Amino acid sequence: MKRSMFAVMLMLAVAVHPARAADPPVGTTTIFARVGAPGMPEGIAVRDGIVYVGTHVSIAGNQGGPASKIFTFDLATGAALGEITVQGQDLSVTHGILAMAFDAAGVLYVVDRNPGRIVRIDPASGAQTVYATIPNLPACRPVVGPQVDCSPTVLDSATFADYLAFDADGTAYVTDLEAATIFRVPPGGGPAQIWYQDAVFDGLFGLNGIAVDPSGTHLYFAMTGSQQPGSPAQGVIYTLPIVDSLAPADLRVFHTLLQPAAGADGIAFGASGKLYVALAGANQVAILNPDGSEAAIFPDPIANQLQEIPYDLPASIAFDGQGSILVTNQSFFAADSDHWAVFRAWVGDTALSLIEPVL
């Protein structure tokens, strides 16, 4: 009798609480949204159920083209909600926007390539102001003696402000892809100052994604394509402590991607402590364990080509809060408008609590 009653109770429990469907394999990818012209989606941020996606540029350039836009989408459905046109860009030269982040009040900060600056945007009204300016550093010339406010690079290049990350006190750290430099902007904005430079960051594609680690004490950042003898053309993830004064010995390698030209781009930490890295050159996403080892990499290159939209220079990463990451698909080299999209890829992780400072 007791056994039969137990069986009935068990059947009722199963009926009331059905088994949870198994999670999909890590890397299972669907199309979250398609992105319109001017395309080449790069930066991405999520807040209050809305996804913000900015447009960049292809390798061909866009001199004389339209201003960059920020498209907004419903996080739950992927439905398009609206768009914001960026004001004050120099449209006569190559232009585009890159990384973006929010402050505690929900104001959006966007890295603009030309002119080099951070633009402060009120998503509700669309009002825009310049929060910070990024200087154009000339290449250092040792033959003329010691120099300040120059870049430790072989070639002179235009400003290419790329990614930003806020620390807890509201200081913004900004990478420059072509100046081998990480800039620092004080809370409240203003001219960016040189924080750390190193010739090891010199390269055709240099410093890229940047993020504060789970402890809040270190910055992690991506070198897209190393030119060092020990890591030719490889992507490297470096780390530095968040302190005022740094020495070369403070620079540490967290992970070196074995595949040449993998092209480490945007990075983001998960609540698990894992680091997610968009591999623009390999058309993949790498997941790195807290100890720097590789946990996973996806998609398989052959399977990628069978997708409705393949990974085509994935650029930036954000989390949807439901176990998946959102990945912008830029198509920088091919400039294929059919590939301008945001993917949703299952990773079984959520975002590390992002720092949204009071500014």
C-alpha positions in Angstrom: 0.0 0.0 0.0 2.7 2.4 1.0 4.6 1.6 -2.2 1.6 2.3 -4.4 0.9 5.6 -2.6 4.5 6.6 -3.1 4.3 5.8 -6.8 1.2 7.9 -7.2 2.8 10.8 -5.4 5.9 10.5 -7.6 3.8 10.6 -10.8 1.9 13.7 -9.6 5.2 15.4 -8.8 6.5 14.7 -12.3 3.3 16.0 -13.8 3.4 19.2 -11.8 7.1 19.8 -12.2 8.1 18.5 -15.7 11.7 17.7 -16.4 13.7 20.7 -17.6 14.7 20.5 -21.2 18.4 19.8 -21.6 20.6 22.8 -22.4 21.8 23.0 -25.9 25.5 22.4 -26.7 27.8 25.3 -26.0 28.1 27.5 -29.0 24.6 26.7 -30.4 23.9 29.8 -32.4 20.8 31.6 -33.7 20.2 34.9 -35.4 19.1 37.5 -32.8 18.7 40.4 -35.2 19.8 41.7 -38.6 21.4 45.1 -38.7 20.7 47.7 -41.4 22.9 50.3 -43.2 25.4 51.7 -42.7 26.1 48.2 -41.3 29.3 46.6 -40.1 27.9 46.2 -36.5 30.7 46.4 -33.9 29.9 47.7 -30.4 27.1 46.2 -28.3 25.6 46.9 -24.9 22.5 45.6 -23.0 20.4 47.5 -20.4 16.8 47.4 -19.2 15.7 44.8 -21.8 17.2 46.8 -24.7 20.2 45.8 -26.9 22.2 48.7 -28.4 24.3 48.0 -31.5 26.6 50.5 -33.2 27.9 50.6 -36.8 31.5 50.7 -37.8 33.2 50.5 -41.3 34.6 47.9 -43.7 38.2 47.7 -44.8 37.3 49.7 -47.9 36.6 52.8 -45.8 33.5 55.1 -45.9 34.8 58.5 -46.6 31.9 60.7 -47.6 29.4 58.1 -46.3 26.6 58.6 -43.8 27.1 59.0 -40.1 27.2 56.0 -37.8 24.1 54.7 -36.1 23.1 53.0 -32.9 20.3 50.5 -33.5 18.1 49.3 -30.7 16.4 45.9 -30.3 14.1 44.3 -27.8 16.2 41.8 -25.8 13.4 39.3 -25.5 12.3 39.2 -29.1 15.0 40.8 -31.2 12.4 43.2 -32.7 13.8 46.5 -33.9 12.9 49.4 -31.7 14.6 52.4 -33.2 17.9 54.1 -34.1 20.1 57.0 -33.0 22.3 58.8 -35.5 25.7 59.9 -34.1 26.3 63.6 -34.4 29.6 65.5 -35.0 31.5 62.8 -36.9 34.1 63.8 -39.6 32.3 62.3 -42.6 35.1 63.3 -45.0 37.4 60.6 -43.6 36.9 57.0 -42.4 34.5 57.0 -39.5 32.6 54.6 -37.3 31.8 53.9 -33.7 33.1 51.0 -31.6 32.7 50.0 -28.0 30.0 51.3 -25.7 29.1 51.2 -22.0 26.6 52.6 -19.5 26.8 54.6 -16.4 24.6 54.2 -13.3 22.0 56.6 -14.7 21.6 54.7 -17.9 23.5 57.1 -20.0 25.4 55.5 -22.9 29.1 56.2 -23.6 30.3 55.4 -27.2 33.8 55.3 -28.6 34.0 57.3 -31.8 36.8 56.8 -34.2 36.8 60.1 -36.0 37.2 62.5 -34.4 38.8 60.4 -31.6 36.4 60.8 -28.6 33.9 59.3 -26.3 30.3 60.5 -27.0 27.8 60.7 -24.1 24.3 59.8 -25.3 21.0 60.0 -23.5 19.1 57.0 -25.0 15.7 58.5 -24.0 16.1 61.9 -25.7 19.0 61.2 -28.1 20.9 64.2 -26.7 24.6 63.9 -27.3 27.7 65.6 -25.8 31.4 65.0 -26.0 32.5 63.3 -22.8 36.2 62.8 -23.6 38.7 63.5 -26.4 41.4 61.0 -27.5 44.6 62.5 -28.8 46.3 61.7 -32.1 49.8 60.6 -31.0 52.8 60.9 -33.4 55.2 58.0 -33.5 58.1 58.4 -31.1 61.4 59.2 -32.8 64.3 58.1 -30.6 66.9 59.7 -32.9 65.7 63.1 -31.7 66.0 62.3 -28.0 63.4 61.6 -25.3 59.9 62.4 -26.2 56.6 62.6 -24.4 53.0 62.2 -25.7 54.0 60.0 -28.6 53.2 56.4 -29.5 55.9 53.6 -29.4 55.1 52.6 -32.9 57.1 52.4 -36.1 54.5 54.2 -38.2 52.5 57.4 -37.7 48.8 56.4 -37.7 45.6 58.3 -37.2 43.8 58.0 -33.9 41.9 54.7 -33.7 40.2 54.7 -30.3 38.6 51.3 -30.0 37.3 49.8 -26.7 36.6 51.2 -23.3 36.0 49.9 -19.8 35.0 51.7 -16.6 36.5 50.9 -13.2 34.7 51.3 -9.9 35.5 55.0 -9.4 34.4 55.9 -12.9 37.8 56.1 -14.6 37.5 55.0 -18.3 40.3 53.0 -19.9 40.4 53.2 -23.7 42.5 51.1 -26.1 43.9 52.6 -29.3 44.3 50.0 -32.1 47.2 51.7 -33.8 49.0 53.7 -31.1 50.2 50.8 -28.8 48.5 52.8 -26.0 45.9 52.5 -23.3 44.5 55.9 -22.4 42.8 56.9 -19.2 39.9 59.3 -18.8 39.2 60.7 -15.3 35.7 60.5 -13.8 33.6 63.3 -15.3 35.5 63.2 -18.7 37.9 65.5 -20.4 41.1 64.9 -22.4 42.3 61.3 -22.2 45.8 60.8 -20.8 48.4 58.2 -21.6 48.1 55.4 -18.9 50.3 52.6 -20.4 52.3 52.1 -23.6 54.5 49.3 -24.9 56.1 48.6 -28.2 54.9 45.0 -28.0 51.4 46.3 -28.8 52.6 47.8 -32.1 51.0 46.1 -35.1 48.7 46.3 -38.0 45.9 45.3 -35.7 46.9 46.2 -32.2 45.1 46.8 -28.9 41.4 45.9 -29.0 38.9 44.7 -26.4 39.3 45.6 -22.7 37.5 44.6 -19.6 37.8 44.8 -15.8 38.2 41.4 -14.2 35.9 39.9 -11.5 38.1 41.1 -8.7 37.9 44.7 -9.9 41.7 45.0 -9.6 43.0 44.2 -13.0 42.3 45.1 -16.6 42.4 42.4 -19.3 42.8 43.4 -22.9 43.3 41.9 -26.3 46.2 42.3 -28.7 44.7 41.4 -32.0 47.8 40.4 -34.0 51.2 40.2 -32.3 54.4 41.0 -34.2 56.6 39.6 -31.5 59.1 36.8 -32.5 57.6 34.4 -30.0 53.9 34.9 -31.0 53.9 36.0 -34.7 50.5 37.0 -35.9 48.9 35.5 -32.9 46.3 37.0 -30.6 47.3 37.6 -27.0 45.3 38.4 -24.0 47.3 40.6 -21.5 46.5 41.8 -18.0 47.6 44.8 -16.0 46.8 45.9 -12.4 44.6 49.0 -12.0 47.1 51.3 -10.4 48.3 54.8 -11.1 51.9 54.0 -11.9 53.0 50.9 -13.9 56.2 49.3 -14.8 56.9 46.9 -17.8 57.1 44.0 -15.3 53.5 44.5 -14.4 52.4 43.4 -17.9 51.4 39.7 -17.8 50.2 37.3 -20.6 47.0 35.6 -19.7 46.5 33.6 -22.8 48.1 33.3 -26.3 45.9 32.0 -29.0 47.7 29.2 -30.8 46.1 29.7 -34.2 47.8 32.5 -36.1 45.6 35.3 -37.3 42.8 34.3 -34.9 42.3 38.0 -34.4 41.3 38.5 -30.8 38.7 41.4 -30.8 36.1 42.2 -28.2 36.2 40.5 -24.8 33.7 40.1 -21.9 33.8 38.3 -18.5 31.0 35.9 -17.5 29.7 35.5 -13.9 31.6 32.2 -13.9 34.9 34.1 -14.2 35.4 32.8 -17.7 36.5 35.2 -20.4 34.7 35.3 -23.7 36.8 36.4 -26.7 35.5 37.3 -30.2 38.0 35.9 -32.7 37.6 38.1 -35.7 40.2 36.5 -37.9 39.1 32.9 -37.1 35.4 33.6 -37.2 34.9 32.0 -33.9 34.4 32.7 -30.2 36.9 31.4 -27.6 36.0 30.7 -23.9 38.9 31.0 -21.5 39.0 29.6 -18.0 40.0 31.8 -15.1 43.4 30.1 -15.1 43.9 31.1 -18.8 43.4 27.7 -20.3 40.9 27.2 -23.1 37.5 25.9 -22.1 35.9 25.9 -25.5 36.0 27.4 -29.0 33.1 27.6 -31.5 31.8 27.2 -34.2 33.5 24.5 -36.1 34.8 26.1 -39.3 33.0 23.7 -41.7 29.7 23.8 -39.7 30.0 27.6 -39.7 29.7 27.8 -43.5 26.5 25.8 -43.3 24.7 28.4 -41.1 22.1 30.7 -42.6 24.5 33.5 -41.7 28.1 32.4 -40.9 30.3 34.0 -38.4 32.1 36.7 -40.5 34.5 38.7 -38.4 32.7 38.6 -35.0 33.5 41.8 -33.2 32.0 42.4 -29.7 30.2 40.4 -27.0 27.5 41.1 -24.5 25.3 38.8 -22.4 21.5 38.3 -22.7 21.0 37.3 -19.0 19.5 34.0 -20.0 22.6 31.9 -20.6 23.6 33.2 -24.0 26.0 35.7 -25.4 25.2 38.3 -28.1 27.9 38.6 -30.7 28.0 41.3 -33.4 28.9 40.1 -36.9 30.8 42.8 -38.6 32.0 41.4 -42.0 34.9 43.9 -42.0 36.7 42.4 -45.0 33.8 41.0 -47.1 31.4 43.9 -46.3 28.6 41.5 -47.0 25.3 43.2 -46.0 23.6 39.8 -45.7 26.0 39.1 -42.8 25.3 42.2 -40.8 23.7 40.6 -37.8 23.8 39.9 -34.1 24.0 36.3 -33.1 22.7 34.7 -29.9 25.0 31.8 -28.8 24.4 29.5 -25.8 27.2 29.4 -23.3 25.4 28.6 -20.1 26.7 31.7 -18.4 25.5 35.2 -17.5 27.4 38.5 -17.4 29.8 39.5 -14.7 28.0 42.4 -13.0 29.1 45.3 -15.2 30.5 48.4 -13.6 28.2 51.3 -14.2 29.8 54.2 -12.4 28.0 57.3 -11.0 29.3 60.1 -13.3 
